[in-house]
Amino acid sequence: MSIFTKIKKSLKSENLVNYNKFIKNLEFDEKNSTSTHLIIKAPNIFIANFVKRKYLNKISELYEKETGIKPKIDIVTKEISHRPLTIEEIIEPTTPSVLIPEYTFESFIVGPSNQFAYTAAKSVAENPGKNYNPLFIYGGVGLGKTHLLQAIGNYLKSSLNVLYVTSEQFMNEFTENIRMKTPERFHEKYRNCDVLLIDDVQFFAGKERTQEEFFHTFNELYNQKKQICLTADRPPKKLYDLVDRLRSRFEAGLIVDIQPPELETKIEIIRKKCELNGIYLPEEIIEYIATKLDSNIREIEGMITKINAMSKILGISEITLDFAKQALKEHIKDKKEVITLEDIIKLIAKEFNIKPSEIVSKSRNKNIVAARRCAIYLAREFTKESTPIIAKYFGLRDHSAVSHAIKSFNKKLKEDSEFRIKIEELKNKIQIKKSE
Ligand SMILES: Nc1ncnc2c1ncn2[C@@H]1O[C@H](COP(=O)(O)OP(=O)(O)OP(=O)(O)O)[C@@H](O)[C@H]1O
């Protein structure tokens, strides 16, 4: 009998009223668990939350009694394996401890905000140890750093010895091996891989012994032309508590950033997540989530899961916009509507040296058309107006004309780096106005 079956049996024998409802259908994820880190699958988010609140300590205790090991336990839902569970947890930064098969290049949506990082990661995966070494990916919370790092690992794991760890795991293992007087075991593991992927290296900050060890690991692998990829929440030059020689190693490779996704990219990501998880959401709800929530994709995923789970539990077959609004009510921060369509028009008119009225006119003058497209794009990014309202305001036929204008705009953003910089500057100006 497996240990997990024994644990379930003990929970049953303790006559827990909720055994059938909450414990019976829990499954042990053998493939992804280790002896110190257990992953348990629950049928849905509510059961998972309940088990976490009520039974986690008990399960941990029973496991320790059986094995002598105090485990770390993650309870995940079957729908989205490996996801942390409560909405609060989903919003919290969390990093997995194993390679997650779903994090691939194919499931990663590319837009102007992450194009550079994606291309660099793909290139590293296709030519490990040859093009960019190390690859350093940085960016804000929940923007896809781990996903890209793991995509490299998943791409290479069948042909090479890939090692994926968080900086914390690296540190814990190092400390543990020192404590057990087995440093050679640690060296054996880390200095003999072909690809080393370390997530969240900002946590090396201030840990001098770990940094020292990592420095040697780095050199050893680098000299053997093994690929090293790192992620952090900031660029190497801002990792202040890192020893200089390590920082300069990081800086010697390719450094790429991931920016918050543009609205279109966000919408695409939501579509993809729904598709991957077999969730159907009408377009208007997808757009609602994308415009109302910030850029943290993990948070967005949490909201999709929540809407889906609530609809199932309440037996609702068709999810309406009102239902979604209700479900997300408490999670949508009450941001004041500070940027209006008029603000955008004024700003663009000034930038393009034309009159505000010309932007909303029917003129086909090249400069005015460019200004209009830009204004439409920014209106979608920064105001809370729906696509039909924006169409009406700019004198366009209907919402599909808005989508068309945004598509052409995104194409230009992708192709023309000077243009991209100009738009970034405009976005910054709007952000400044927003925070005034
Ligand atoms: N462009 C994208 N396409 C598809 N999914 C994405 C994209 N960007 C982020 N995600 C998803 O968002 C979630 C959070 O991403 P990830 O864990 O990679 O973020 P992170 O940048 O590593 O965040 P943290 O700083 O908290 O570690 C993941 O489920 C990931 O699949």
The ligand as an SDF file (V2000), in Angstrom:
LIG
                    3D

 31 33  0  0  0  0  0  0  0  0999 V2000
    3.0990   35.2580  -22.7660 N   0  0  0  0  0  0  0  0  0  0  0  0
    2.5070   34.2960  -22.0490 C   0  0  0  0  0  0  0  0  0  0  0  0
    1.8230   33.3240  -22.6730 N   0  0  0  0  0  0  0  0  0  0  0  0
    1.2060   32.3570  -21.9600 C   0  0  0  0  0  0  0  0  0  0  0  0
    1.2090   32.2790  -20.6240 N   0  0  0  0  0  0  0  0  0  0  0  0
    1.8820   33.2230  -19.9470 C   0  0  0  0  0  0  0  0  0  0  0  0
    2.5630   34.2780  -20.6190 C   0  0  0  0  0  0  0  0  0  0  0  0
    3.1270   35.0880  -19.7000 N   0  0  0  0  0  0  0  0  0  0  0  0
    2.8230   34.5560  -18.5060 C   0  0  0  0  0  0  0  0  0  0  0  0
    2.0810   33.4380  -18.6380 N   0  0  0  0  0  0  0  0  0  0  0  0
    1.5390   32.5800  -17.5750 C   0  0  0  0  0  0  0  0  0  0  0  0
    1.4240   33.3550  -16.3990 O   0  0  0  0  0  0  0  0  0  0  0  0
    1.7130   32.5790  -15.2460 C   0  0  0  0  0  0  0  0  0  0  0  0
    2.7920   33.2760  -14.4620 C   0  0  0  0  0  0  0  0  0  0  0  0
    3.9810   33.2230  -15.2240 O   0  0  0  0  0  0  0  0  0  0  0  0
    5.4140   32.9220  -14.5870 P   0  0  0  0  0  0  0  0  0  0  0  0
    5.2630   32.0390  -13.3920 O   0  0  0  0  0  0  0  0  0  0  0  0
    6.3020   32.4760  -15.6780 O   0  0  0  0  0  0  0  0  0  0  0  0
    5.7800   34.3860  -14.1130 O   0  0  0  0  0  0  0  0  0  0  0  0
    7.1170   34.9520  -13.5030 P   0  0  0  0  0  0  0  0  0  0  0  0
    7.4820   36.1070  -14.3480 O   0  0  0  0  0  0  0  0  0  0  0  0
    8.1200   33.8710  -13.3490 O   0  0  0  0  0  0  0  0  0  0  0  0
    6.6270   35.4670  -12.1100 O   0  0  0  0  0  0  0  0  0  0  0  0
    7.3540   35.5220  -10.6670 P   0  0  0  0  0  0  0  0  0  0  0  0
    8.1460   36.7680  -10.6800 O   0  0  0  0  0  0  0  0  0  0  0  0
    6.2240   35.5760   -9.7080 O   0  0  0  0  0  0  0  0  0  0  0  0
    8.1930   34.2890  -10.5210 O   0  0  0  0  0  0  0  0  0  0  0  0
    2.1520   31.2150  -15.7450 C   0  0  0  0  0  0  0  0  0  0  0  0
    1.0870   30.3090  -15.6040 O   0  0  0  0  0  0  0  0  0  0  0  0
    2.4570   31.4330  -17.2160 C   0  0  0  0  0  0  0  0  0  0  0  0
    2.1340   30.2860  -17.9840 O   0  0  0  0  0  0  0  0  0  0  0  0
  1  2  1  0
  2  3  1  0
  2  7  2  0
  3  4  2  0
  4  5  1  0
  5  6  2  0
  6  7  1  0
  6 10  1  0
  7  8  1  0
  8  9  2  0
  9 10  1  0
 10 11  1  0
 11 12  1  0
 11 30  1  0
 12 13  1  0
 13 14  1  0
 13 28  1  0
 14 15  1  0
 15 16  1  0
 16 17  2  0
 16 18  1  0
 16 19  1  0
 19 20  1  0
 20 21  2  0
 20 22  1  0
 20 23  1  0
 23 24  1  0
 24 25  2  0
 24 26  1  0
 24 27  1  0
 28 29  1  0
 28 30  1  0
 30 31  1  0
M  END
$$$$
